[in-house]
Amino acid sequence: MPPVILEVNGSMATFNCTAGGGPYNIFEWYFMGNMVFTGPVYTVYVNPMTFGEYTCQVSNDAGSGSSTSTLFCESQLLDCIC
């Protein structure tokens, strides 16, 4: 996953997580440290309540790994620049 995802407020943001190791991968999505979804693809409606860190944790018989992205609204960055 990319480390930072920029989206427009009111749009949809889709997070994709892939892993090798076979057909028995278990995908768990965490938002700000709390598990929110299971599966390789997670989609959220972009609004101030959904800004923050998303982590995909993948595990299988061989072990586990994770990747984290941060969702920002484009207008947040423009507000900071102005």
N, C-alpha and C positions, 0 to 999 in steps of 0.2 A: 504494500500500500504506500502511496505517497505520504511523506511526513505532514504535509499541510494540504487541506482541501478548501478551496474558496468557492462559495456558492452565493447566489442571490437570495435574500430573505423571501420566503414564500415558495421557493422551488424545492425540488427533491434532491437529496444527496444519496448516492449509492456507494457503499463500501464493498469491495470484493476481496476475498481472501482465498488463496490457493496454497496447496501443500502437496508434496509427494508422499510416498510411503504407503500407498494402497487405497483400496476402496473403503476402508474402515476409519477414516479420519473423523474426528469429532471437532466441530467448530463451535466456539462460544464467543459471543460478542459482549464486551464490557463497555459501559459508558460511565466515565468518571469513577471507575472502580466497581461498579455494580453490574452484574450480569443482566443483559436485556434481551438476548436473542440467541438461538442456536441455528446454525446453517452457514454455508459459505458466503452468502450475499445478504447484506443488511441495508435497508433503505429507510431514511428518515425525512420528515418534513422539516425544512430549514426555518428555524425561528430562534429567538434568543434562548429558549429553554433547551435547544438541542446543540448549542455551540459548546465545544469542548473536546476532550480526548476520547477516542474510540480505539479499543484494543481488540484484536482478533487473537484468540488463544486456540491453537490446534494441537490435538493430541491423538496418538495412536499407539500401537504396541511397541513401536520403535522409540517413542519419547514424545516431547512436546516442544512447542515454540510459540512465539507471539510477535505481533507487529502492531505499532500504534500510529494513528493519524490524528491530527487536530482539525476540527471543522470550524471555520471562521466564515462569517458573512462578509461579502465584499464591502458593504457599507461600513463595517467596523473599521476596516483599514483606512478607508477614505476619511472617516471621522478623526482618526489618529493623525493622519497626514496634514489635514487642514488646520 
